[in-house]
Amino acid sequence: MTPAINSVRKAKVAHQVHEYQHEASSESYGTEAVEKLGLAPELVFKTLVVSLEGKGLAVGVVPVAGKLSLKQIARAAGVKKAAMADPAEVERVTGYVLGGVSPLGQKKRLPTFIDISAQSLQAMHVSAGRRGLEIELSPDDLCRLTAARFAPIAG
């Protein structure tokens, strides 16, 4: 059990866990999840951590087929600039390894922004805290559990 799954269970939120055999040679963890689980790309989201100018770290949750707009997430967070966070810092602060970073159950709760495209979905998939493990839940539940805001952050 991962901290992400534990946090959803503790909150008694409807969810499903999906597991697949992760291939070390995979270049894109999100695309691998889409292919191995047979999901539509717009249903699977990746969790990216950024460094906000003068405000620490924040989390962006965007569709795997898209890209995070650093300009848009900076705007959503109310700062001038954002940059991708240092991988070692991401692992230390979230408690997860890259490719398995979940927006749920992080060691330190970070400001979280979910791309607005998720609002139209009944369910979305995000990492459940390790490579090869996804959790399916409603966008509203993810938003509530992470104290996130929906914003147009995909570029």
N, C-alpha and C positions, 0 to 999 in steps of 0.2 A: 504494500500500500504506500502511496506517495502522499506528501502533505497536501497536494492539490485534491486528490480523491478524498482524503480525510476531511478536508474543509467543506467539500460539497455534501458529504454524508452527514457531518455534524450539523449542517444547516438544513438538513432534510429536504434538499433540492432534488427534483426529478432529473436524472441523468443516466447516461449509459457510458460504459467504458469499452473502448475498442482497442484490441491489441494486435500487432502484426510483427513479423520478424524483420527487424531493422537490419539493413545491409550497410556495413561500414563504408563501402565504396559509394554510397549514395551522395550526390552533390547537393541535393535540396531535400531537407527533412520534410518540409510541407508537401512538396510534389510527391515524395515517396509515400506519404500517408494517403494522398488522393488516389494514387495508383494501386497501392496494396489493399486499401479498404473499398475501392470501387466507388468513390464519392465524387460528386460534382465539385470542381475547384472553388466555386463561390461559397461552399459550405465549410471549407477548412481555412482556419486562420492561423497565422504565425504570430508569435510573441517576440517583439523586438524591444530592446532597452536602449534608451538614448540618454545622453548627458545634456541637461538644459543649462544654458549659460547662467551661472550664478544661483541655480536652484536645485542642484543635485540631479538625481536620475529620475526617469519616468518610463512608463511602459506604453508601447503602441501595439495594438492588436489589429492586424490588417489581413485581408484575404491573401492566401499563398500565391495566387496568380498575379497579385499586384505588388506595388512597392510602397514603402513608407515614405511620405513626403516630409522631409526634415523641416521645411518651411511651414507646412501645415500643422505639424505637431507642436512646433515652437509657438505658433499663433494660438493654438488651442490651450497651451500651457501659460500663455501670457508673457513669453520671453522673446527676445530678438532672434536667438540662434539655438539650434539643437544640432548635435552630432552623435553618431553612433558611439555607444559607451564602450569602454575598454573591456574586452572579453573576460579577463581575469576578475575585474571588478563586478561584472554581471554575475559570474558564478558565485563570488563571495557574498554579494548582497542578496541575491535571490535564493541561493542554496541549491540551484539546479545547474546542470551542465548545458552548454550550448547545444541546441538541437532538441533539448528537452525542457527548455524554460517554459513554465506555465504561468499564466497571469494569476493563477490561484495558489494559495498556500505558500507564498514567498516568505523567506525569513524576515524581511523587512517590507512592510506594505509601501509600495511606491505609487505616486499618482499614475493613474491608468486611463488611457484613452482608447476607445474601441471605434473602429471606422464605422461611419454612419450606415454603410451598406448592410451591416449586420442587423439593423433594426427591422428590415423587411423580412427577415428569416424567422421560421418557426423554431429552428434549432441550428446551432453552429458547433463546429468541432475545434477544440484548442488542445494544445499539449497537456497531458495529464501528469507531467513532471518527469518523464524520461523518454528517451528515443524509442519509438515503436509503441507508444501508448498515447491514445487520444481520449478525450472526454467530450461527450456530446451533451449540450444543455441549451436552454433558451438564452438568447442574447440578454433579455431583461434580468435573468438570474445571474448571469456572468457580471453584468453591470452592477447589480446590487451587492454581490459577494466581494467584488473588488473595489467598491466605491468609485467606479469609473464614470466617465462621461462619454457619450457618443459625440463624435466630431468627424468632419471630413478630413481624415489624415492620410488616405491612400492617394498616391500620385499616379 
